[in-house]
Amino acid sequence: MNRESAQVLDGDPVRLVRRRTEADLAACVRVLAEVHERNGYPVNWPDHPQGWLSGPALLVAWVAELDGRIVGHIGLSRGEADDAAPALWSGREGVSTAAAAVVGRLFVAPAARGQGIGALLMDRVVREARERGLHPVLDVVASDASAVALYERLGWERLATVEQRWSPERTVTVHCYAAAG
C-alpha cells in the first residue's frame, strides 16, 4: 500500500491519505452515497458514480482512511469547459487556463467529520498541484455551507460567484475559489 501521508496522535484514530486505486472505487461510491443521502452532494446523483469519480480530465485522486476504512475522497483534474474557476483565475493572473488545476470530488463520510479529514485531503491536493506547476482552483455550489467554510478556513480566495447552467431547465449558483499564493 502506498502510504503517502499518515497522522497518528496519541490515542486518536489513525488518519491516512493515499493515492486512490481502482480497488478503492466501490468503497468511495458507498461513502459518496452516504454523503448524497445526508447532505445532497453531489446535487445530481450520477448515473455512473465510479465514472463520475474518474472522469477523463482526472489527473490523480486520493482517498482518506480512518483506522483503515475509506472515509474521504478528493481529485485533481484539468479544467473543462463548464469549470468557471480556471477562467476567472487565469484572467486575473494573465495566464492560460492550462496553468490551473481543478480540485473536485471532495467528500468526507458523515461519521468521520470533525477529524480533520477534509483539511488533510485539501493539503494533499494543493501540494500535488504545486508539484505539477499548477495553481489549484475550484467551483463549489453556493448552498454547500460546510464546504465553503472549509475553503475559507484554509485561506482560499473567493474569485467570484457565478451562475452555471447545469441543464436547459436548471441554473445553479457557484462560488469560484483559488488557493492562496
Buried (B, 14 or more C-beta within 10 A) or exposed (E): EEEEBEEEEEEEBEBBBBBBEEEBBEBBBEBBEBBBEEBEBBEEEBEEBEEBBBBEBBBBBBBBBBEEEBBBBBBBBBBEEEBBBBBBBBEEEEEEBEBBBBBBBBBBBEEBBEBBBBEBBBBBBBEBBBEEEBBBBBBBBBEBEEBBEBBEEBEBBBBEEBEBEBEEEEEBEBBBBBBEE
